[in-house]
Amino acid sequence: DDPLDAFAVHGACGLWGCIAVGLFCTEEYSYSPHADSTLYAKRGKVDCGIFYGGGGLLLATQIVGPIFIILWAGGLSLALFGSLKALGLLRISVEVEQKGLDSSKHGGSAYPNVDAALKSLEEWSSSAPPSPERFGKVGSKV
């Protein structure tokens, strides 16, 4: 469930931003490899995006970095939420879920107009249906 499209904005676009650096970065903006590294001494210059003549080192770095971030965040999330689930702390009780967390935690609904409309609908649906005489005879002019 991602109602705010957080993955699309932060996950997918963030990943694209990392990869785009490895594709489109010019030498003026690149610092890969660092000037103090032996790889820099071998090459004599920094690497840039592959569309600007780079050798692919920057692109590889920009792909490996997000992979490690995904593995780190995923591993920690698995450990945290797995522990919470094992301890029975991940879910709320069925009663609280049916009542709603807004009411149980904050003392009121976050959507009072919706609650009022649902209550009216429940009252209307549980009442007796209107009698046919109320609408007149079929085919007669009212």
C-alpha positions in Angstrom: 0.0 0.0 0.0 1.6 3.2 -1.1 -1.1 5.9 -1.1 1.4 8.8 -1.5 3.4 7.2 -4.3 6.5 7.4 -2.1 8.2 4.5 -3.9 7.6 6.1 -7.3 9.1 9.4 -6.2 11.9 8.4 -3.8 12.6 4.9 -4.9 12.3 4.8 -8.7 13.2 8.4 -9.4 16.1 8.2 -6.9 17.4 5.1 -8.6 17.2 6.8 -12.0 19.0 9.8 -10.6 21.9 7.6 -9.5 22.1 5.8 -12.8 21.7 9.0 -14.8 24.9 10.3 -13.2 26.8 7.3 -14.6 25.3 8.0 -18.1 25.4 11.8 -18.4 28.0 13.2 -16.0 30.7 15.3 -17.6 34.4 15.4 -16.5 34.0 18.8 -15.0 31.4 17.5 -12.4 33.0 14.1 -11.8 35.2 13.1 -9.0 35.4 9.4 -9.7 38.0 8.0 -9.0 39.3 10.3 -6.3 42.5 12.1 -7.2 44.4 10.4 -4.4 43.5 6.8 -5.6 45.8 4.5 -7.5 43.2 4.2 -10.2 43.3 7.9 -10.8 47.1 7.7 -11.1 46.7 4.9 -13.8 44.1 6.8 -15.8 45.4 10.3 -15.3 41.9 11.7 -15.2 38.5 11.2 -13.6 35.9 9.0 -15.2 32.7 10.5 -16.6 29.4 9.3 -17.9 29.5 6.8 -20.7 27.8 9.2 -23.1 30.6 11.6 -22.5 33.4 9.2 -23.1 33.6 7.5 -19.7 35.0 4.1 -19.3 32.1 2.7 -17.2 33.7 3.0 -13.8 31.3 5.8 -12.8 28.3 4.0 -14.1 29.3 0.8 -12.3 29.8 2.8 -9.1 26.4 4.5 -9.5 24.7 1.0 -9.9 26.5 -0.7 -7.1 25.8 2.1 -4.6 22.0 1.8 -4.7 22.2 -2.0 -4.6 24.1 -1.7 -1.3 21.6 0.8 0.0 18.7 -1.4 -0.9 20.3 -4.4 0.7 21.2 -2.4 3.9 17.7 -0.9 4.2 15.9 -4.1 3.3 18.0 -6.2 5.7 17.4 -3.8 8.6 13.7 -3.6 7.8 13.5 -7.3 7.7 15.2 -7.6 11.1 13.1 -4.9 12.7 9.7 -5.9 11.3 10.5 -9.6 11.7 11.3 -9.0 15.4 8.1 -7.0 15.9 6.0 -9.7 14.2 7.7 -12.5 16.3 6.9 -10.6 19.5 3.3 -9.9 18.4 3.8 -6.2 18.3 3.3 -5.6 14.6 -0.5 -5.8 14.4 -3.2 -4.1 16.4 -6.1 -6.1 17.9 -9.2 -6.9 15.7 -11.4 -4.8 17.9 -9.2 -1.7 17.6 -8.9 -2.3 13.8 -12.6 -2.4 13.4 -13.2 0.6 15.5 -10.4 2.5 13.8 -7.1 3.8 15.1 -8.3 7.4 14.9 -11.0 6.7 17.5 -8.8 4.4 19.7 -5.7 6.6 19.7 -7.0 10.1 19.3 -10.6 9.9 20.6 -12.3 10.9 17.3 -12.6 10.1 13.7 -10.3 11.7 11.1 -13.3 11.7 8.7 -16.4 12.8 10.7 -18.4 13.5 7.6 -17.8 10.1 6.2 -18.7 8.5 9.5 -22.0 10.5 9.6 -22.8 9.5 6.0 -22.1 5.8 6.7 -24.3 6.0 9.9 -27.2 7.5 7.9 -26.8 4.9 5.2 -26.9 2.1 7.8 -30.0 3.6 9.3 -31.7 4.0 5.9 -30.8 0.5 4.8 -32.1 -1.1 8.0 -35.5 0.8 7.9 -38.5 -0.8 6.3 -38.9 -0.3 2.5 -41.5 2.3 1.4 -44.9 0.9 0.6 -45.9 0.7 -3.1 -49.0 2.9 -2.4 -46.7 5.8 -1.7 -45.8 6.0 -5.3 -49.3 5.5 -6.8 -50.6 3.0 -9.2 -48.4 1.8 -12.1 -49.2 3.7 -15.2 -51.3 6.4 -13.5 -50.4 10.1 -13.7 -49.3 11.7 -10.5 
